Amino acid sequence: MPDFVAAALASAVFCLGVIALNALTRLALQAHLAPDGLAENGFLQYGGALLLAGTTYRRATRVPERFAAE
């Protein structure tokens, strides 16, 4: 996959990850399942979304083993 497409896919995963993690955080706070110190748009949400985006980029740009041997 070209690097541009992989970067675009990773950025889309990052944005969707932040949105999903913020929604889960809001749900957990409203259900009183999370501590009060946990906030939306915090380190946990951005860190989780960055981890997802990094994993997506690495998987999109890696060369399959069958082509690496040729």
Backbone as XML, in Angstrom:
<?xml version="1.0"?>
<chain id="A" units="angstrom">
  <residue number="1" name="MET">
    <atom name="N" x="0.852" y="-1.168" z="0.000"/>
    <atom name="CA" x="0.000" y="0.000" z="0.000"/>
    <atom name="C" x="0.902" y="1.236" z="0.000"/>
  </residue>
  <residue number="2" name="PRO">
    <atom name="N" x="0.584" y="2.235" z="-0.818"/>
    <atom name="CA" x="1.395" y="3.456" z="-0.831"/>
    <atom name="C" x="1.375" y="4.166" z="0.531"/>
  </residue>
  <residue number="3" name="ASP">
    <atom name="N" x="2.452" y="4.868" z="0.810"/>
    <atom name="CA" x="2.561" y="5.547" z="2.110"/>
    <atom name="C" x="1.460" y="6.580" z="2.319"/>
  </residue>
  <residue number="4" name="PHE">
    <atom name="N" x="1.059" y="7.269" z="1.242"/>
    <atom name="CA" x="0.020" y="8.288" z="1.379"/>
    <atom name="C" x="-1.298" y="7.655" z="1.822"/>
  </residue>
  <residue number="5" name="VAL">
    <atom name="N" x="-1.648" y="6.535" z="1.218"/>
    <atom name="CA" x="-2.898" y="5.869" z="1.575"/>
    <atom name="C" x="-2.814" y="5.337" z="3.004"/>
  </residue>
  <residue number="6" name="ALA">
    <atom name="N" x="-1.654" y="4.794" z="3.364"/>
    <atom name="CA" x="-1.474" y="4.284" z="4.731"/>
    <atom name="C" x="-1.568" y="5.419" z="5.744"/>
  </residue>
  <residue number="7" name="ALA">
    <atom name="N" x="-0.998" y="6.573" z="5.432"/>
    <atom name="CA" x="-1.075" y="7.716" z="6.340"/>
    <atom name="C" x="-2.507" y="8.240" z="6.449"/>
  </residue>
  <residue number="8" name="ALA">
    <atom name="N" x="-3.221" y="8.266" z="5.338"/>
    <atom name="CA" x="-4.616" y="8.713" z="5.369"/>
    <atom name="C" x="-5.474" y="7.751" z="6.191"/>
  </residue>
  <residue number="9" name="LEU">
    <atom name="N" x="-5.229" y="6.460" z="6.024"/>
    <atom name="CA" x="-5.961" y="5.466" z="6.802"/>
    <atom name="C" x="-5.640" y="5.586" z="8.290"/>
  </residue>
  <residue number="10" name="ALA">
    <atom name="N" x="-4.369" y="5.787" z="8.610"/>
    <atom name="CA" x="-3.975" y="5.932" z="10.016"/>
    <atom name="C" x="-4.584" y="7.183" z="10.641"/>
  </residue>
  <residue number="11" name="SER">
    <atom name="N" x="-4.656" y="8.271" z="9.889"/>
    <atom name="CA" x="-5.250" y="9.490" z="10.441"/>
    <atom name="C" x="-6.753" y="9.327" z="10.642"/>
  </residue>
  <residue number="12" name="ALA">
    <atom name="N" x="-7.400" y="8.600" z="9.739"/>
    <atom name="CA" x="-8.831" y="8.335" z="9.925"/>
    <atom name="C" x="-9.067" y="7.458" z="11.149"/>
  </residue>
  <residue number="13" name="VAL">
    <atom name="N" x="-8.205" y="6.459" z="11.345"/>
    <atom name="CA" x="-8.324" y="5.597" z="12.530"/>
    <atom name="C" x="-8.081" y="6.410" z="13.795"/>
  </residue>
  <residue number="14" name="PHE">
    <atom name="N" x="-7.126" y="7.349" z="13.759"/>
    <atom name="CA" x="-6.871" y="8.199" z="14.922"/>
    <atom name="C" x="-8.110" y="9.021" z="15.275"/>
  </residue>
  <residue number="15" name="CYS">
    <atom name="N" x="-8.711" y="9.658" z="14.287"/>
    <atom name="CA" x="-9.894" y="10.490" z="14.544"/>
    <atom name="C" x="-11.058" y="9.657" z="15.074"/>
  </residue>
  <residue number="16" name="LEU">
    <atom name="N" x="-11.301" y="8.519" z="14.446"/>
    <atom name="CA" x="-12.388" y="7.664" z="14.915"/>
    <atom name="C" x="-12.085" y="7.081" z="16.291"/>
  </residue>
  <residue number="17" name="GLY">
    <atom name="N" x="-10.814" y="6.815" z="16.552"/>
    <atom name="CA" x="-10.419" y="6.306" z="17.864"/>
    <atom name="C" x="-10.665" y="7.318" z="18.967"/>
  </residue>
  <residue number="18" name="VAL">
    <atom name="N" x="-10.323" y="8.584" z="18.712"/>
    <atom name="CA" x="-10.564" y="9.629" z="19.707"/>
    <atom name="C" x="-12.067" y="9.782" z="19.964"/>
  </residue>
  <residue number="19" name="ILE">
    <atom name="N" x="-12.844" y="9.764" z="18.903"/>
    <atom name="CA" x="-14.293" y="9.903" z="19.061"/>
    <atom name="C" x="-14.864" y="8.737" z="19.861"/>
  </residue>
  <residue number="20" name="ALA">
    <atom name="N" x="-14.454" y="7.518" z="19.515"/>
    <atom name="CA" x="-14.979" y="6.335" z="20.208"/>
    <atom name="C" x="-14.531" y="6.294" z="21.665"/>
  </residue>
  <residue number="21" name="LEU">
    <atom name="N" x="-13.261" y="6.601" z="21.919"/>
    <atom name="CA" x="-12.776" y="6.579" z="23.307"/>
    <atom name="C" x="-13.401" y="7.687" z="24.141"/>
  </residue>
  <residue number="22" name="ASN">
    <atom name="N" x="-13.662" y="8.844" z="23.543"/>
    <atom name="CA" x="-14.357" y="9.901" z="24.273"/>
    <atom name="C" x="-15.787" y="9.485" z="24.601"/>
  </residue>
  <residue number="23" name="ALA">
    <atom name="N" x="-16.444" y="8.810" z="23.666"/>
    <atom name="CA" x="-17.809" y="8.351" z="23.921"/>
    <atom name="C" x="-17.824" y="7.306" z="25.036"/>
  </residue>
  <residue number="24" name="LEU">
    <atom name="N" x="-16.857" y="6.392" z="25.010"/>
    <atom name="CA" x="-16.796" y="5.394" z="26.083"/>
    <atom name="C" x="-16.481" y="6.034" z="27.436"/>
  </residue>
  <residue number="25" name="THR">
    <atom name="N" x="-15.629" y="7.050" z="27.422"/>
    <atom name="CA" x="-15.315" y="7.752" z="28.667"/>
    <atom name="C" x="-16.542" y="8.469" z="29.207"/>
  </residue>
  <residue number="26" name="ARG">
    <atom name="N" x="-17.274" y="9.129" z="28.327"/>
    <atom name="CA" x="-18.487" y="9.828" z="28.757"/>
    <atom name="C" x="-19.510" y="8.847" z="29.318"/>
  </residue>
  <residue number="27" name="LEU">
    <atom name="N" x="-19.647" y="7.700" z="28.658"/>
    <atom name="CA" x="-20.572" y="6.681" z="29.133"/>
    <atom name="C" x="-20.146" y="6.140" z="30.495"/>
  </residue>
  <residue number="28" name="ALA">
    <atom name="N" x="-18.860" y="5.888" z="30.663"/>
    <atom name="CA" x="-18.361" y="5.379" z="31.943"/>
    <atom name="C" x="-18.532" y="6.407" z="33.061"/>
  </residue>
  <residue number="29" name="LEU">
    <atom name="N" x="-18.337" y="7.684" z="32.748"/>
    <atom name="CA" x="-18.522" y="8.721" z="33.766"/>
    <atom name="C" x="-19.989" y="8.863" z="34.159"/>
  </residue>
  <residue number="30" name="GLN">
    <atom name="N" x="-20.888" y="8.780" z="33.194"/>
    <atom name="CA" x="-22.311" y="8.898" z="33.506"/>
    <atom name="C" x="-22.830" y="7.701" z="34.278"/>
  </residue>
  <residue number="31" name="ALA">
    <atom name="N" x="-22.222" y="6.520" z="34.051"/>
    <atom name="CA" x="-22.648" y="5.319" z="34.757"/>
    <atom name="C" x="-21.908" y="5.155" z="36.083"/>
  </residue>
  <residue number="32" name="HIS">
    <atom name="N" x="-21.074" y="6.122" z="36.425"/>
    <atom name="CA" x="-20.281" y="6.116" z="37.658"/>
    <atom name="C" x="-19.375" y="4.891" z="37.747"/>
  </residue>
  <residue number="33" name="LEU">
    <atom name="N" x="-18.817" y="4.486" z="36.615"/>
    <atom name="CA" x="-17.889" y="3.364" z="36.566"/>
    <atom name="C" x="-16.439" y="3.827" z="36.521"/>
  </residue>
  <residue number="34" name="ALA">
    <atom name="N" x="-16.224" y="5.103" z="36.272"/>
    <atom name="CA" x="-14.870" y="5.642" z="36.148"/>
    <atom name="C" x="-14.627" y="6.669" z="37.253"/>
  </residue>
  <residue number="35" name="PRO">
    <atom name="N" x="-13.369" y="6.880" z="37.623"/>
    <atom name="CA" x="-13.078" y="7.905" z="38.630"/>
    <atom name="C" x="-13.355" y="9.305" z="38.074"/>
  </residue>
  <residue number="36" name="ASP">
    <atom name="N" x="-13.592" y="10.239" z="38.976"/>
    <atom name="CA" x="-13.913" y="11.601" z="38.554"/>
    <atom name="C" x="-12.749" y="12.281" z="37.851"/>
  </residue>
  <residue number="37" name="GLY">
    <atom name="N" x="-11.532" y="11.844" z="38.108"/>
    <atom name="CA" x="-10.366" y="12.457" z="37.479"/>
    <atom name="C" x="-10.227" y="12.124" z="36.009"/>
  </residue>
  <residue number="38" name="LEU">
    <atom name="N" x="-10.929" y="11.101" z="35.538"/>
    <atom name="CA" x="-10.876" y="10.731" z="34.125"/>
    <atom name="C" x="-11.713" y="11.725" z="33.335"/>
  </residue>
  <residue number="39" name="ALA">
    <atom name="N" x="-11.115" y="12.362" z="32.359"/>
    <atom name="CA" x="-11.820" y="13.390" z="31.609"/>
    <atom name="C" x="-11.780" y="13.075" z="30.118"/>
  </residue>
  <residue number="40" name="GLU">
    <atom name="N" x="-12.725" y="13.639" z="29.395"/>
    <atom name="CA" x="-12.719" y="13.501" z="27.946"/>
    <atom name="C" x="-11.542" y="14.281" z="27.372"/>
  </residue>
  <residue number="41" name="ASN">
    <atom name="N" x="-11.070" y="13.855" z="26.221"/>
    <atom name="CA" x="-9.925" y="14.469" z="25.542"/>
    <atom name="C" x="-8.693" y="14.491" z="26.435"/>
  </residue>
  <residue number="42" name="GLY">
    <atom name="N" x="-8.531" y="13.454" z="27.222"/>
    <atom name="CA" x="-7.385" y="13.361" z="28.108"/>
    <atom name="C" x="-6.283" y="12.509" z="27.508"/>
  </residue>
  <residue number="43" name="PHE">
    <atom name="N" x="-5.271" y="12.301" z="28.329"/>
    <atom name="CA" x="-4.097" y="11.545" z="27.902"/>
    <atom name="C" x="-4.469" y="10.114" z="27.511"/>
  </residue>
  <residue number="44" name="LEU">
    <atom name="N" x="-5.376" y="9.518" z="28.237"/>
    <atom name="CA" x="-5.781" y="8.138" z="27.959"/>
    <atom name="C" x="-6.440" y="8.011" z="26.585"/>
  </residue>
  <residue number="45" name="GLN">
    <atom name="N" x="-7.296" y="8.948" z="26.232"/>
    <atom name="CA" x="-7.978" y="8.882" z="24.948"/>
    <atom name="C" x="-7.008" y="9.122" z="23.783"/>
  </residue>
  <residue number="46" name="TYR">
    <atom name="N" x="-6.179" y="10.155" z="23.904"/>
    <atom name="CA" x="-5.235" y="10.435" z="22.817"/>
    <atom name="C" x="-4.164" y="9.353" z="22.722"/>
  </residue>
  <residue number="47" name="GLY">
    <atom name="N" x="-3.734" y="8.828" z="23.852"/>
    <atom name="CA" x="-2.749" y="7.748" z="23.835"/>
    <atom name="C" x="-3.301" y="6.491" z="23.192"/>
  </residue>
  <residue number="48" name="GLY">
    <atom name="N" x="-4.530" y="6.133" z="23.535"/>
    <atom name="CA" x="-5.161" y="4.960" z="22.930"/>
    <atom name="C" x="-5.382" y="5.123" z="21.443"/>
  </residue>
  <residue number="49" name="ALA">
    <atom name="N" x="-5.835" y="6.309" z="21.030"/>
    <atom name="CA" x="-6.047" y="6.559" z="19.608"/>
    <atom name="C" x="-4.722" y="6.564" z="18.846"/>
  </residue>
  <residue number="50" name="LEU">
    <atom name="N" x="-3.677" y="7.102" z="19.462"/>
    <atom name="CA" x="-2.363" y="7.102" z="18.811"/>
    <atom name="C" x="-1.823" y="5.686" z="18.682"/>
  </residue>
  <residue number="51" name="LEU">
    <atom name="N" x="-2.061" y="4.865" z="19.665"/>
    <atom name="CA" x="-1.640" y="3.458" z="19.599"/>
    <atom name="C" x="-2.368" y="2.735" z="18.466"/>
  </residue>
  <residue number="52" name="LEU">
    <atom name="N" x="-3.656" y="2.956" z="18.335"/>
    <atom name="CA" x="-4.418" y="2.349" z="17.246"/>
    <atom name="C" x="-3.936" y="2.833" z="15.880"/>
  </residue>
  <residue number="53" name="ALA">
    <atom name="N" x="-3.684" y="4.134" z="15.762"/>
    <atom name="CA" x="-3.230" y="4.688" z="14.489"/>
    <atom name="C" x="-1.841" y="4.173" z="14.129"/>
  </residue>
  <residue number="54" name="GLY">
    <atom name="N" x="-0.954" y="4.074" z="15.104"/>
    <atom name="CA" x="0.383" y="3.556" z="14.845"/>
    <atom name="C" x="0.363" y="2.108" z="14.403"/>
  </residue>
  <residue number="55" name="THR">
    <atom name="N" x="-0.477" y="1.317" z="15.046"/>
    <atom name="CA" x="-0.615" y="-0.086" z="14.665"/>
    <atom name="C" x="-1.178" y="-0.211" z="13.252"/>
  </residue>
  <residue number="56" name="THR">
    <atom name="N" x="-2.158" y="0.621" z="12.929"/>
    <atom name="CA" x="-2.733" y="0.603" z="11.584"/>
    <atom name="C" x="-1.696" y="0.979" z="10.542"/>
  </residue>
  <residue number="57" name="TYR">
    <atom name="N" x="-0.896" y="1.998" z="10.812"/>
    <atom name="CA" x="0.120" y="2.428" z="9.849"/>
    <atom name="C" x="1.178" y="1.349" z="9.645"/>
  </residue>
  <residue number="58" name="ARG">
    <atom name="N" x="1.627" y="0.728" z="10.737"/>
    <atom name="CA" x="2.640" y="-0.329" z="10.614"/>
    <atom name="C" x="2.112" y="-1.517" z="9.828"/>
  </residue>
  <residue number="59" name="ARG">
    <atom name="N" x="0.864" y="-1.895" z="10.087"/>
    <atom name="CA" x="0.295" y="-3.038" z="9.366"/>
    <atom name="C" x="0.034" y="-2.703" z="7.911"/>
  </residue>
  <residue number="60" name="ALA">
    <atom name="N" x="-0.280" y="-1.455" z="7.608"/>
    <atom name="CA" x="-0.566" y="-1.066" z="6.223"/>
    <atom name="C" x="0.704" y="-0.941" z="5.389"/>
  </residue>
  <residue number="61" name="THR">
    <atom name="N" x="1.818" y="-0.616" z="6.009"/>
    <atom name="CA" x="3.044" y="-0.396" z="5.237"/>
    <atom name="C" x="3.997" y="-1.572" z="5.246"/>
  </residue>
  <residue number="62" name="ARG">
    <atom name="N" x="3.716" y="-2.604" z="6.009"/>
    <atom name="CA" x="4.654" y="-3.724" z="6.038"/>
    <atom name="C" x="4.563" y="-4.527" z="4.746"/>
  </residue>
  <residue number="63" name="VAL">
    <atom name="N" x="5.676" y="-5.122" z="4.388"/>
    <atom name="CA" x="5.761" y="-5.923" z="3.167"/>
    <atom name="C" x="5.406" y="-7.368" z="3.536"/>
  </residue>
  <residue number="64" name="PRO">
    <atom name="N" x="4.495" y="-7.978" z="2.804"/>
    <atom name="CA" x="4.180" y="-9.377" z="3.099"/>
    <atom name="C" x="5.416" y="-10.269" z="2.961"/>
  </residue>
  <residue number="65" name="GLU">
    <atom name="N" x="5.461" y="-11.320" z="3.752"/>
    <atom name="CA" x="6.631" y="-12.188" z="3.775"/>
    <atom name="C" x="6.877" y="-12.853" z="2.428"/>
  </residue>
  <residue number="66" name="ARG">
    <atom name="N" x="5.854" y="-13.125" z="1.682"/>
    <atom name="CA" x="6.052" y="-13.805" z="0.399"/>
    <atom name="C" x="6.740" y="-12.904" z="-0.617"/>
  </residue>
  <residue number="67" name="PHE">
    <atom name="N" x="6.596" y="-11.577" z="-0.480"/>
    <atom name="CA" x="7.291" y="-10.654" z="-1.383"/>
    <atom name="C" x="8.680" y="-10.289" z="-0.863"/>
  </residue>
  <residue number="68" name="ALA">
    <atom name="N" x="8.901" y="-10.376" z="0.424"/>
    <atom name="CA" x="10.183" y="-10.000" z="0.997"/>
    <atom name="C" x="11.275" y="-10.985" z="0.602"/>
  </residue>
  <residue number="69" name="ALA">
    <atom name="N" x="10.917" y="-12.229" z="0.367"/>
    <atom name="CA" x="11.910" y="-13.233" z="0.022"/>
    <atom name="C" x="12.354" y="-13.143" z="-1.434"/>
  </residue>
  <residue number="70" name="GLU">
    <atom name="N" x="11.583" y="-12.489" z="-2.273"/>
    <atom name="CA" x="11.922" y="-12.403" z="-3.707"/>
    <atom name="C" x="12.956" y="-11.350" z="-4.003"/>
  </residue>
</chain>
